[in-house]
Amino acid sequence: MNAIEALVTRKSVARLTEPAPGSEDLEIMMKAAIRAPDHCRLRPWRFLVVEGAAREKLGEIFMEALKLRDPEAGDPLLQKEKNKPLRAPMVIVVIAKVEEHPKVPAVEQILSAGAAAQNMMLAAHALGYGGIWRSGKPCFDPNVKRALGAREVDQIVGFLYLGTAERPPILSDESPDEYVEMWNG
């Protein structure tokens, strides 16, 4: 698949199954990720690849964090939180490693990590995999960050759920016209 085709046909896919990207495809995806725009070459990203039983451990982290955020959360909600990482055979946690820098504010570093995540999603799509970028409260939960080895200043920009689409996504014929305008000052 060429780059333009990948860009205009990528769509989030929530229903994922085996196989997940193998080691060769994962290496290609990571090479794409680190080509993201990066002011001053800070490399403000960290990627955690979560597969197999490690997904259950990630689910435990999500569940324990929810218990701390909401002590009133009932068993069905806790179980749902625990099962989230099991919705795909692979989850990649994208963390922005934010550093104090005189030329590159934190927001640029977080955007750079986000661009790396998008490059990874596009590469996965081009290689024939499906995926969805999930965020939500676990991204901003200090207990989740700590359990994943992120510092307080770091930011989890997303959890990339990857695998094979159970069924091909249906693309809409949405036009960019409603989002674009020519600005002439």
Sequence and secondary structure as in RCSB ss.txt:
>XXXX:A:sequence
MNAIEALVTRKSVARLTEPAPGSEDLEIMMKAAIRAPDHCRLRPWRFLVVEGAAREKLGEIFMEALKLRDPEAGD
PLLQKEKNKPLRAPMVIVVIAKVEEHPKVPAVEQILSAGAAAQNMMLAAHALGYGGIWRSGKPCFDPNVKRALGA
REVDQIVGFLYLGTAERPPILSDESPDEYVEMWNG
>XXXX:A:secstr
  HHHHHHH      EES    HHHHHHHHHHHTTS  GGG   EEEEEEETTHHHHHHHHHHHHHHHH TT  H
HHHHHHHHGGGGSSEEEEEEE     SSS HHHHHHHHHHHHHHHHHHHHHTT EEEEE SHHHH HHHHHHTT 
 TT EEEEEEEEEEESS        GGGG      
